[in-house]
Amino acid sequence: MKKNLLRFAAAAAAMALISCSNDNSVTSPDGRIRTSVSIGDGGVPALQIDVDGKTLISASELGLEADGLNLASGFAVTGVTRDRRDETWTQPWGENKVIRDRHEEMAVTMRNSEGVTFVLRVRAFDDGVGFRYEYDTPADSLRLTDEHTTFRFAQDGLSWSIDGNYDTYELPYREQPVSAVERANTPFTFRVGDRYGSIHEAALYDYPEMHLLRQDSLAFKAELAPLPDGVKARLAGSFTTPWRTLQIADRAVGLINSSLILNLNEPSKIADTSWIRPQKYVGVWWGMHLGTQVWTMGPRHGATTENAIRHIDFAAANDIQGVLFEGWNRGWENWGGNQQFDYVEPYADFDLERIARYAAEKGVELWMHNETGGNIPDYEAHMEQAMQRYAELGIHTLKTGYAGGFKGGYSHHSQYGVQHYQRVVELAAKYHIMLDVHEPIKETGIRRTWPNMMTREGARGMEWNAWSEGNSAEYLCTLPFVRLLSGPMDYTPGIFDIYYDRAKADPGRIQWNGDNTHCSIKTTLARQIANWVIIYSPLQMAADLIENYEGHPAFRFFRDFDADCDWSEALQGEIGDYIVVARRAGERFFLGAGTNAEARTLEQPLGFLKPGVTYTARIYADDPSSTLRTAYRIEERRVTAADSLRIEMAPAGGCAVTFEPVQE
């Protein structure tokens, strides 16, 4: 009954708002984005966002719901405080090392008759808005049962998102009218009129992740992943929520270039970050998904001492910093059973100590892999012993996996999951270990605070091409505008054997995840190269079997590529259609472009290059004389910042370019 009354009050709040003070609004520094807070009938807070004088998000209900205490209504404003910031900060790695934080802040303090103090903190940036709840209640602890945060669009538009799911983000994108979406995970990207935007969250700690659930044709309510008993979160009586974020841009690429989510996170808690270093890597991974190798011991075991030495030699010869081995440790024979793995003891055919010594001698970083199978209690009981052992061996990078249901009825994306992932991040920092997390909780910018949280999966990655319908070129042109808005992704790019000729020639190839005989990469080779630039990750993999790179002229791009970039900008693109991204590492620049199923020619001005410098542009492009997706051409020319580059792409094609300063 109480919930129904609150919903009735919320609906009334959207119809008839009452001013709560002379000016409860805050405007972005450039004056274009205005966020206003009001108190509606029943004392229900609401928030509205206007851009250039036009309403983008109409007055929308705010607040939370908890057992035994009213956190949602009966509020009156008791004060408004303001602050502003305009400063730059530097991160140890990232798309851009130097970030500008320029915003106006308003904190609206409210109180209701039950003694609950509610501070709504709003920050207005030129690239969007963030707001969060800060509650101080008379209770010692709370059982949170719902969140009322609503985003009510002023008009319909077009959206791109994945379906809401509490256990996976590995879902296809949907392009739908905003009004047709029933449920979505975030980032939820949209275009309304000539405005682009994306709803997400920042600084997710000790709280379930947020989905969007449609309330009516244009209103979406925050939906939280529940615990097994239906409670959304167990919290202290005084607590702060994650930020709810809305990035806003005039162009689609403006969303990619936004730093709003990072700016809503706290500075690094790791004082000495000298051990945190971006790197390129190769490893034993793709063969398992192709079905030519397996994770367990036997004649097709991928992670063997012999194979490890071969990969380390390849990495050392090609200026690649890291090597990863999946299936090195005992326990993979339990896959699909009790999901118990040994995170210290290797299989008998993987001499861990010898391999670690050999990697160190070659100047190559050895990575470890911990697959948990979702068995969180077992992993938490053993992860410190494992990380301590890795540190003793000089290993500072760990890939984790959670491919399996959590025990006890917990979902991956619940408060339980968020708490676990954070415990792993903090423990890894203690042992100077960087993380690459697969089947993760979504990125919300905590990499600023915990910069050892390097990269995550969190979408359909490369492996889907090995045993399913695969990822289309349209999917790859959508990914930067949705998933990648939240942060880096370990997509594991760069497959050169487009048609899997080597795997198909193997008579013993395993059909381990359905019929994979008709699978292939759905893009051209040039697009596979471009993905190393387009899909940002500070840990960037050349994912193919290394024998497919040996002697291949196009592999020079990855040898030249630097994962430790200093500056990045998405230059042009439209969601699902095409994308062009440039990055700088030191004095060199890299460019990646990709198109969907349509052939496309673009003119790209090179004004991002340093003025007055001549560069050698080495261009890896589709071969227009062939219909084979493996066909490519490499050409060189001299260019300056005053020039333009004509980018010609085949259907599902791409283009990658290195710009090297000419040494006179």
N, C-alpha and C positions, 0 to 999 in steps of 0.2 A: 504493500500500500504506500509506504514511504517513497519507494523508488518511482511509482507512478505519479505521485504528487510532485516530485522533483522534476520529472520529465515534463509534466504539464507546466510547471513554472518556467522551465527552460524554453518551451515553445512560446509561452507568453512573452518571455524576455526578448525573443527575436522579433516580436510584433510591436511591442511598445516599450521603448527604452527610456529610462529616466536618468538624467545627467547626475553623476555622482560628485562632481565638483566643477569648478570653473574650467579647468583644463586637465583632463586625465588622458593626454595624448603625448606621443613622442614621434618625432620626425627624423628621418635619416639625414645624415650630414649634407647630402646634396639636395634635400628638400623635396624629394620625389615620393618617398614612401612614408605614409602616416599611419600609425597604429594607435587606436583609441580604445579605452577601457570604459565600460559602463556597468551600472547595476540595474538589472531588470526587475520586474515584479517578483516578489518573493525573496529579494535580496540575492538573486543569482547573477554572478559576474559574467560579462560577455566581452568579447574582443572583436574589433573590426580593423581590416587592413585596406587602405586606399592607395592607389598608385596614380600619380599625375592627376589627382582630383577625381578619379573614378574608382568605385568600390570593386575590389578583387575578391575579398572575403567579407561577406556580410556579418553583422553582429552574431557571434557564435558563442555558445555556452562554454563555460570553464568550470573547473573544480573536480573534486574526487568524491568517492563514496567509501565509507568504512563502517564496519559493524559497531553499533553502539555510540557513534559520534557523528554529528552532522558536519561534513567538510564541504558541502556543496551549496548551501543556501543560507538566507538570513543575514547576509553580510552587509555592512555599511563601511564606507571608506573612512579611515581615521587619519590618513596622511599620504602624501606623495613626496618622494625624494627623487632627485635627478643627479646624473653624473654623465661624464663624457670622456672619451679616450681617443687619442690619435698618436699611435706609437708603432714602431716596427719591432719585430722580434725575429730571431734566427733559430731555425731548427737544424739538427745534425744531418738530416736528410729530408727529402720531400720533393714534390713536383717543383716547388719554389723554395729555396732555402730561406729567403727573406720574405716575411709576411707583414703586411700592414693591417693593423687593427684600428679601425676608425669607426666609432659608433656613438650614438646617443643612448643613454639609459634612463628608464623610468621604473621606479619601484613603488607600486601601489599597495599600501597596507590596508587590510580590511579586518574586521572583527565581527563575530556573531555572538548571540546570546549564550552559547554553550562554552564561551571562553576560548574559542579557536581563533588564533591569529593567522591570517593568510596573506603572505606577501606575493604578489604577482610581479616578477621582475621581467621587464621587456627591454631588449636591446635592438635598436634600429640601425642597420648598416645600409650602405648604398646598394648592396647585393641581396638584401632581404631582412628578415626579422627572426629573432629567437625569443622565446619566452619560457619561463619555468615557474614552478610552484615551490614556495618555501613555507612550510607549515610548522606552527608551534601550538601544541594542543595540551590539554590538562592530563592526557593519558600517558602512561608509561610506555605502552606499545599499542600497535594498531593492526587490525586485519583489513587490508585494503580489498574492497570487493568490486570496485569499478572506477573508471575514469570517464568524466563527462566532456573532456576536451573535444570540441567540434570544429570542423572546417566547413563553413557553409559558403559555397561558391555563389557569386552574384549572378553568374550566367554560365551556360553550358560551354564546353570546350572539348578538346581532344586530349586523351591521356595515354600514358605508356607505363605499364606496371606488370608485376607478377601477382598471381593469386596469393591471398593470405594463407600462410601455413605455419604451424607452430614448430615444425621440425626440419624444414628444408627451404632453401632459396633456389634450388636447382630446378627451376621451372621456366617454361617459355614466356616470352614477353607477349603482352596483349596490347594492341592499339585499339582503343575504344573511346566513344564519347564519355565524358566524365559521368554523365547521367546513367550510363549503362553498367558501370562498375558496381559490383555487389560487395566485393571484399578485396583488399589489396595490401601487400606489404609495402614498406617504404625502402628506398626513395620512391615516391609517387610523383611522376613527372607529368606536366600538363602544358597545354597551350590554350589560353583563353583570349580570344580576339588576337591582338598582335603581341600579347605578353606571354612569356614562358615562365614556368615556375616548377618547384619541386618541394614536396613535403617530406620531411625526414625527422631525425632526432639527433641530439649531440650529448656527449658525456653520459653514456648509459652505464650506470653502476648500481648494483644492489636493487634492481628494479626490472620488471619484465619488459621485453621489447614491445613496441607499439605497432599494431596493424591499423588499418582504416576499414571501418564497417559502415556501409551506406545506411543512413537513417531515412532519407527521402531522396528525391531525384538529384538534389544538388548539395546535400549535407552528408558529411562523413564524420563518424565518431571514433575516437581513439578506442581500440580494443586491445586488451592486454592478455598475453599468454598466461593461462592459469596454472596454479599448482594442482596436484592430484585431487585435493579436497575442494577445488573450485575457487579458493581464495586467490586473489591476484598477487598479493605480496604481503609479507609480514615485515612491519617497519617499526622503528622507534617512534615515540610520541612526537618528536620533533624531527623533521626530515626535509630533504630537498629532492625534487624530481629531476630527471633528465630535461634538457631543453627540447621543446618542440620547435622545429625550424621550418621556415619557408624561404627558400632561395628564389629570387626574382631577377629576370633578365629581359632585355629587349631582343636579344638574339639567342638561339638555342645554345651556341657555344659559350655564351656568358655564364650559363649554369656550370659548365665544366671549369671555367676560370674563377669561380667563386671560392673564397677562403673562409666563408662564414662558419662552417662547421668546425674547422680547426680553431678559429678565433673564440668559439664558445667553450673550448676546453682549457683546462688549467695548464700552466707551464710544466716543464719536465720535472718529475720527481727523482730522476736519475742524475746525480750531480756530475759524474764523469761519464760522458758518452763516447769516449775515444774508441771503445771496443765495438761500437755499433757502426757497421760499415755495409753499405749496399754492395751487392755483388751479382755477377752472372754465374749461372751454374748449369750443369748437366747431371744426368743420373739414370739409374735403372728404374724406370717407371712406365714409359710408353709401351714397352714390350709386353708387360703384364696386361695392359688394357687391349692391346692388339691380339693377345692370345698366343704369342710366341714364347713367352716366359711365364713363370708363376712365382708367387710369393713364398711358397714352402719349399723345403729341401727336396731334391730329386734331380733327375736328368735335365729338367728345364728351369731349374732355380736361377733367378736373375741375379740375386745378391750373393755372388761367390767371390772368393779372394781373387781369383784370376780376372773376373770381370771388373772388380774394383780397381785393380792395378791398371787395367786397360783404360778405364775411364779417367783415372788420375793422370795418366800419361797424356791422354787426349786433352784434358783441361789445361795441363801445364804447357802443352805445345800451342794452344790457341788463345792464350791470355784470358782464361776462364777461371774465376776464383774459387768456385765451389763444386763439390760432387755430392749427390744424394743417393742413398740406397734404401729402397723400400723392401721389406721382407728379409732384413738382415738378422732379425731377432726371433728367438723361440716364441711360439704361441700362435703363429698363423694357422697351424693345424686345428686350432680351436675356433676358427672363424665360422660364424653361424651357429656356434654352440654356446659355451659359457663365456665366450669373448674375453678370455684371460690371456694376457700377453706378458712375456718377460722382457722388461725394458733395459736389462743389463746384459743378460746372457745371449750371445750370438749363436746362430746355427753353427754346426761343426765345420761347415765348408766356408765360413766367413771368419777369417782370422782378424778380429777387430784391432788388436794391439799392433799387429804387423801393418795393417792397412793405415791406421792412424799415424804410425811412424813414417810410412812411405809418403803419405800425403804431406806431412810436415816437411820432409826432405825436399819435396817437389814444390813447396810453397803454395800448396792447394788446401783450401778449407774442407774438412770432412763434415758432412751433415749427418745427423741422426734423424730417424723417423720413428715416431710413437703413434701407432694406431691403437685407439682405445676400444673401438667397437661400441662406444657408448657406455662402457662399464666404468662409470665415474668413481664409485667407491673404490674399486680395485686400483684405478690409476692414481687417485689421490693418496692411496696408501703407499705407493711405490715411486711417485714421480720425483720426490726429493733425492732419494737414493740414486735414481737414474741420472738426474741432472748433475749431481755431485760427481758421478763417475765420468760423465761426458766432459765436464770441466777439467778433471784430472788428465784426460786424454787430449786436451787442447781443442775440444770441439765447442764451438760457440754458436751454432745454428741448429735449430730443431724444427722439423715439420711435424705437426700433430694432426691426427685425424679422428673423426667421431662418426664414422659410417655405421650406424646402428642405433636402435632405439635405446634411450636412457632407461635404466632400471628403475623400478618403483613407480612407474607411470608418469615420470617427469618428462616434460618436453624440452627440446634443445633450447628454445627461445624464452623459457620461463625465467623467473627470478633465480631459481636453482641453477639453471644453465649459465646465466649471466655471472652469478657469483663464482661458479667453477672456473669459467674462462678467465676471470680476473685473478683468481688465485694462481693460476698457471702463469699468467703474465708477470706477476710480482715475484713468484718464486724463480722464474727464469732470469729476471733482472738480478736477483741475488747471486746467481752463478754466472753472470755475464753471458747469457744465452739469448740470441735473437729468435723470434718465432715466426713461423709460416703456418697458419692455422687453416685446415680444411674442415668442412662441415662446421663453420664457426658460428658465433653470434655475430650479427652484422656490425660493420665498422661504423662508429659514431664519432670519430676524431680523437679517440683516446691515445692514438699514436703520438700526439703532442705531449701528453703527460707521461706516457710510458713508451718512449721511442724504440724500445726493443720489440714492440708489437709491429713487425715490419709489414706483413702482407697477409691477406686472407683469400680464401676461395669465395664462397658465398654467392655463387651463380653457376649456371651450366658452363663448365670449363671444357678444355680440350678433349678430355676422355669420352665425352658424349659422342664425339665423332667416330670413336672406335667400335661402338656396339649399339648405336641407335640411329635414328634418322639424321642426327648430327645438328650442328649449329650453322644456320644459314648466314649468308653475307648480310642480310637484313638484320639478323640478330646482332652481328658484330657491329653494325652501324647504329644499333640502339643501345648497346651496352655502355658506351661512354656517357650517354645522356641520362642513364638511370642508375644502375649498380655502381658505376665508377664515381658518381657524385659523392658517394659515402666515403671513398678512400681506395687505396691500392688493391689490386686483385692479382692473385697468382693464377692466371689463366693457363699457364704452361704453354706458351705459343711456339710457333716456328717448326711446323712439320713440313719437311721437304719431299718425302715420298708420298705425294698427294694421293695416289691411287693404291697405296699399300702393296706395291708390286713385290717387295721383298717378303712381306708377311704372307701374301697369297701364294707365293712359291713354296711355302713351308707346308709339307703334307700333314704335319702333325699339329697344325694350328688349332688351338682350343676355342670352342664356341662356348665360352664360360658365362656369357651374359646375353644369351639369345644369338640368333643367326647374325654373324658379322661379315659374311662373305661379300655382301653388296655395299659395305660401308666405305666411305672415302672422305677426304677433306672437301668441303663445299666451296672453297675459294681457290684463287690462283696462288702460285708460289710467291709472286710479288706481294700479295696481300699478307701471306704468312710472315714475310720479312717485315712488312709495315707494322704488323701487330706488336712487334717489340717496342715500337715507339708509341703507338696509339693506346695500348692497354698498359697503363702505368703500374709498375711494381719495382720497388728498390731491390728486390730479389727476383731477377728475371731469368727464366729458364730457356735454354734451347732444348726442346722437349723430345725431339725425334731420336731414333736410334743413332748413335754416334757414327756408325758406318755409313749412314745416309748423308753425313756432312763431310766425311773425309774426301778431300780432293774436289769438293764442289765449289766452283768459283763464287757463287752467291753467298757462301758462308762467310766471306770476308766481312759482310755487313755486321754480323754478330761479333766477330773478332774486334772490329773497330768500335763497336757500340760500347757506351759507358752507362751502366745502370745508375751511377751516382750523379744525377743531374742537378744543376743549379737553378735553372729557370725553365718554365714551360708555359705554353699558351696554345689553346685550341683556336685555330685561325679561321676556319669556316666549316660549316656542316649543317645538316638538318637531320632530325631524329629519324632513324631507320633508313635514311637515304645515302648519306655520305659524311665523311669526317676527315679533317686535315689537322694534324697536331705537330708542333715544333717543340724541341727541347734543346737546351744547351748544357754541355758538361765541359767545364773549363773554357777553352777557346773554340771548341768544336760544337757544331750544331747537327741535329738529326731531325729529319722530317718523315712523318708517316701519313699516308692517305689511303682511304678505302672507300669503295662504293658498294651498293647493294647489287641486286641481280641485273641492274641496268648498266650498260657501258656509259662512261661519263668522262667528259673532258673539262678540266678546271684551269683557270688562270690564277696562280698564287703569287702575289707580290712577295719579294724577299726582304721587305723592310725590317724584319726581325733580326737580320744579320747585322754585325757591327759595321757602322759607317766607315768608309775609307779603307776597308780591308777586302782583298781579293781572295776568294775561296775556290778550291777545287770541289765541284759538286760531283759526287759519284752516285749515279742514278740507277736504281734497280727497279725495272718497270715491266709491265706485261708486254709480251710480243704480239703486236697486232696482226702479224702474218699467220698466226696459228690459233686454232681453237682449243688446243690442249691447255689444261690449267697449269701444267708444269712448265710451259713455255715462258721464257723471260729474256730480257736483254739488259746489259750493263753498258752504260756510256758515261763519259766524263766531259765536263765543260767547266770553264771558269766563269764565275758570277760574282756580283757585288750586291749590296743592299738596294741598289737602284734598279736591279733587274727583276723580271718575273719569270716564273717557272710554269711551263705548260705541262699539266699532268693529264696523261691519257690513260684511262683505266678500262680494261675489259670488263664484261659482266662478272660480278663477284670478284673483281680485281683490286689492285692497289699499286702503290708506289712507295718506295723508301729511298731516302737520300741522306748521304753524309756530306757535310760541308767542312772541309779542312782548310785552315788558313794557308795560303801559299807562302812558302818561305823564300823570300827574295835573296 
